[in-house]
Amino acid sequence: MNKLPRRALLAGATLLATPGILRAQSNWPERPVRLVVPFTPGGSTDILARAMGAELQEAFGQPFVVENRAGAGGTLGSEIVARAAPDGYTIMMGHIGTLAVNPALYRNLSFDTVTSFAPIVLVANVANILAVNTRKLPITNVQELIARAKANPGAITYGSGGNGSAAHTAVVAFCLATGIELTHVPYRGTGPMMNDLIAGQIDMTMTGGPPILPPVRSGLLRAIGVSSLQRLSSAADIPTLDEQGVTGFDAVQWYGLVAPAGTPRPIIDRINAASARALQGEKLKPRLAAEGADAAPGTPEQFRDMIIAERTRWGDVIRRANVTND
């Protein structure tokens, strides 16, 4: 009896397995999906993930369970997702820090933010808002901040969600643009940082709208500038840094869903389509806009190109400022 070549046997096995694989993809999701947030609760990433998770749960009829896996500037949660089975049951809300900044900040990552993930969809662009605790820093505009910082180098403290976080890199870019020196106080997440800023333990921050606009609107903090080139429609009274003399300053956070590399394209496309419908819908789009987030869905390929471009841009900032993860 002749034996079939090994290659033919493998090809036959693949053909037999294909209908099962296709059924699994077409029936996805048949159980809850894990939505990893690589930061503590309370920050922009967490807020946006929970909003998107609720929309996707409604679209697919299965829970999208938010799982906060904080640590090492988002690298721990990212590693969990990079190593997860590429079956559509683990996705992550990534952002500028985890996908674009960390490759320059962490020299020995066990994953690559382009090749280890399958981009799904860009969720939103979020302008950073420079806000101060006026009990600690009684100023009203950016030029007053710059003058005070130049008169007292390093005396003003600013908080962030950790080394390499979006808030950290935004302030680093601001310092490079203005020639001032501020003292960084990193926290284990935006939520704890905001608590200390409101309590007066630190002087200021420059972070995304979702966690910062509520205390600004309630009078607990004062917003003195927006990091985008245009004012926010939801907070049109806050001038941009560009308007206040920091010409051309543009440091916007962005957030998007990714899955482990190798996740079947039909599943990627289904999440992309459902996300785009939700982000352009009457319920979520105005909610995001009210929090300073601009819904920005596109194709997975567009999101991949953005990640690559932003890695180059922010890697240069990290190197110029000699930022480390210490």
C-alpha positions in Angstrom: 0.0 0.0 0.0 1.4 3.4 -1.1 1.8 6.0 1.6 0.8 9.6 0.9 3.5 12.2 1.1 3.5 14.1 4.4 2.7 17.4 2.6 -0.4 15.8 1.1 -1.5 14.5 4.5 -1.1 18.0 6.0 -3.0 19.6 3.1 -5.8 17.1 3.6 -5.9 17.7 7.3 -6.1 21.5 6.6 -9.0 21.0 4.2 -10.9 18.9 6.8 -10.3 21.4 9.5 -11.3 24.4 7.4 -15.1 24.0 7.7 -14.8 23.9 11.5 -12.6 27.0 11.5 -15.0 28.8 9.3 -18.0 27.8 11.5 -16.1 29.0 14.6 -15.5 32.4 12.9 -19.1 32.8 11.6 -20.5 31.9 15.0 -18.2 34.2 16.9 -18.8 35.2 19.6 -20.2 32.2 21.4 -19.0 33.3 24.8 -17.8 36.4 26.6 -15.0 38.5 25.1 -12.2 39.8 27.3 -11.5 43.5 26.7 -8.1 44.2 28.3 -7.3 47.7 29.6 -3.6 47.9 30.4 -4.2 50.6 33.1 -6.0 51.2 36.3 -9.7 52.2 36.3 -10.6 55.9 36.0 -8.4 57.0 33.1 -9.3 57.8 29.5 -8.4 54.3 28.3 -10.7 52.7 30.9 -13.5 55.1 30.3 -13.4 54.6 26.5 -13.1 50.9 26.8 -16.1 50.6 29.0 -18.2 52.7 26.6 -17.1 50.6 23.7 -17.5 47.4 25.5 -21.2 48.2 26.3 -21.8 49.0 22.6 -20.1 45.8 21.4 -22.0 43.8 23.9 -25.2 45.2 22.6 -24.2 44.5 19.0 -23.0 40.9 19.4 -25.2 39.7 22.3 -22.3 38.5 24.4 -20.5 40.3 27.3 -17.4 42.3 26.6 -15.8 42.1 30.0 -13.3 44.9 30.8 -10.3 43.5 32.6 -7.8 46.1 34.0 -4.3 44.7 33.9 -2.1 47.6 34.9 1.7 47.8 35.3 4.9 48.9 33.6 3.3 51.7 31.6 0.8 49.4 30.0 3.4 46.8 28.9 2.1 44.0 31.2 -1.5 44.2 29.9 -0.2 44.5 26.3 2.0 41.4 26.8 -1.0 39.4 28.0 -2.9 40.3 24.8 0.1 39.7 22.5 0.4 36.2 23.9 -3.3 35.4 24.0 -4.9 32.9 21.6 -5.8 34.7 18.3 -9.4 33.5 18.4 -11.3 36.8 18.9 -12.0 36.3 22.6 -9.2 38.6 23.8 -8.9 42.2 22.5 -7.3 45.3 24.0 -8.0 49.0 24.1 -4.6 50.3 23.1 -3.5 53.9 23.0 -0.7 56.2 22.1 1.4 55.2 25.0 1.1 51.4 24.8 1.4 51.2 21.0 3.6 54.2 20.0 5.6 55.4 22.9 6.6 52.2 24.8 8.7 50.8 22.0 11.1 53.7 22.5 10.8 53.7 26.3 11.2 50.0 27.0 14.2 48.5 25.3 13.5 44.8 25.9 9.8 44.4 25.2 8.8 40.7 24.6 6.4 41.8 21.8 6.3 44.3 18.9 3.5 46.8 18.8 3.1 46.4 15.1 3.7 42.7 14.3 2.3 41.3 17.6 -1.1 42.8 17.2 -3.8 42.9 14.6 -5.2 46.5 14.5 -9.0 46.6 14.5 -10.2 50.2 14.6 -9.1 53.6 15.7 -11.7 54.6 18.3 -11.0 58.2 19.2 -8.6 61.1 19.2 -8.6 62.9 22.5 -7.0 66.3 23.0 -5.0 66.7 26.2 -6.1 69.5 28.6 -3.5 71.4 30.6 -5.1 71.8 34.0 -3.8 73.2 37.4 -4.8 73.1 41.0 -5.2 76.8 41.6 -4.5 76.4 45.3 -1.0 75.2 44.4 -0.5 77.1 41.2 -2.6 80.3 41.0 -2.3 81.0 37.3 -4.8 81.6 34.5 -3.0 81.0 31.2 -0.1 79.2 29.6 2.2 82.3 29.4 1.9 82.7 33.2 2.9 79.0 33.6 5.9 79.4 31.3 7.1 82.5 33.1 6.7 80.9 36.6 8.5 77.8 35.4 11.4 79.8 34.0 11.7 81.7 37.2 11.7 78.5 39.3 13.2 75.6 37.2 11.9 72.3 38.4 9.7 73.7 41.2 6.4 73.0 39.5 5.2 69.4 39.7 3.1 67.6 37.1 1.5 64.2 37.4 0.9 61.5 34.9 -0.4 57.9 34.7 3.2 56.7 34.7 6.5 57.0 32.8 5.9 57.0 29.1 2.1 57.6 29.5 0.3 60.0 27.2 0.3 62.7 29.9 4.0 62.3 30.5 5.0 62.5 26.9 2.7 65.4 26.2 4.3 67.5 29.0 7.8 66.4 27.8 6.9 67.8 24.3 5.5 70.9 25.9 8.8 71.4 27.9 10.8 70.9 24.7 8.7 73.4 22.9 8.9 76.1 25.6 12.4 75.5 27.1 11.0 75.0 30.6 11.8 72.4 33.3 9.0 70.8 35.3 9.2 67.9 37.8 7.5 64.7 36.8 5.5 62.7 39.4 4.5 59.3 37.9 1.5 57.4 39.2 0.2 53.9 38.7 -2.6 55.1 36.5 -4.5 58.3 35.7 -7.2 57.8 38.3 -4.8 57.9 41.3 -3.0 60.9 39.7 -6.2 62.8 39.4 -7.1 62.2 43.0 -3.8 63.7 44.1 -4.1 66.6 41.7 -7.5 67.5 43.1 -6.2 67.1 46.7 -3.3 69.4 45.9 -0.4 66.9 46.2 0.8 67.9 42.7 0.5 71.2 40.8 -0.7 70.3 37.3 -1.2 67.7 34.5 -1.8 67.6 30.8 -4.1 64.6 30.1 -7.1 63.6 28.2 -10.6 65.1 28.5 -12.6 62.2 29.9 -11.0 62.2 33.3 -10.2 65.9 33.5 -13.3 67.8 32.3 -15.6 66.8 35.1 -13.4 68.3 37.9 -12.7 71.3 35.7 -16.5 71.9 35.2 -17.1 71.5 38.9 -14.5 74.1 39.8 -12.0 71.7 41.4 -9.4 72.4 38.8 -8.7 75.2 36.2 -8.1 74.3 32.6 -5.7 76.7 31.0 -5.0 75.1 27.6 -5.9 72.5 25.0 -3.1 70.5 23.3 -4.8 70.3 19.9 -4.6 72.9 17.1 -8.4 73.5 17.4 -10.5 74.2 20.4 -12.8 71.4 21.7 -16.4 71.8 20.7 -17.4 70.6 24.1 -15.1 73.1 25.9 -14.8 76.0 23.5 -13.9 78.4 26.3 -10.5 76.7 26.8 -7.9 78.2 24.4 -5.4 76.1 22.6 -1.7 76.2 23.5 -1.0 77.3 19.9 -3.3 80.3 20.4 -1.3 81.2 23.6 2.0 81.4 21.9 3.2 77.8 21.8 3.1 77.9 18.1 2.2 74.7 16.3 1.9 72.6 19.5 -0.2 69.5 18.8 -0.1 66.5 21.1 -3.3 64.5 20.9 -3.9 61.2 22.5 -5.5 58.4 20.5 -7.1 55.1 21.4 -8.0 52.0 19.4 -8.8 48.3 19.6 -6.3 45.7 18.7 -6.3 41.9 18.9 -3.5 39.3 19.0 -1.7 38.9 15.6 -3.3 36.1 13.7 -6.9 36.8 14.8 -9.0 35.8 11.8 -9.8 38.7 9.5 -13.5 38.0 9.4 -13.6 38.6 13.2 -11.5 41.7 12.9 -13.9 43.0 10.2 -17.0 42.3 12.2 -15.6 44.2 15.3 -14.5 47.0 13.0 -17.9 47.4 11.4 -19.8 47.2 14.7 -17.4 49.7 16.3 -17.8 52.2 13.4 -21.6 52.0 13.7 -21.4 52.6 17.4 -18.9 55.5 17.1 -21.1 57.2 14.5 -24.3 56.5 16.3 -26.6 58.9 18.1 -25.8 57.5 21.5 -22.0 57.2 21.7 -20.7 60.0 19.4 -22.2 62.9 21.3 -21.2 61.3 24.6 -17.6 61.0 23.5 -17.7 64.6 22.1 -18.9 65.9 25.5 -15.8 64.3 27.1 -13.4 65.8 24.6 -13.1 62.7 22.5 -13.4 62.8 18.7 -14.7 59.5 17.3 -12.4 58.5 14.4 -13.2 55.0 13.0 -11.4 53.8 9.9 -10.0 50.6 8.4 -7.6 48.3 10.2 -5.0 49.2 7.6 -5.4 53.0 8.3 -5.0 52.3 12.0 -1.8 50.2 11.4 -0.3 53.1 9.3 -1.1 55.5 12.1 0.6 53.3 14.7 3.8 53.1 12.6 3.9 56.9 12.0 3.2 57.7 15.7 6.0 55.3 16.8 8.4 57.3 14.7 7.2 60.7 15.9 7.1 59.9 19.6 10.2 57.8 19.6 12.0 61.0 18.4 10.5 63.0 21.4 11.6 60.3 23.8 15.2 60.3 22.5 15.5 64.1 22.4 14.3 64.5 25.9 16.3 61.4 27.2 13.1 60.0 28.8 13.6 56.7 30.6 11.3 54.3 32.3 13.1 54.6 35.7 
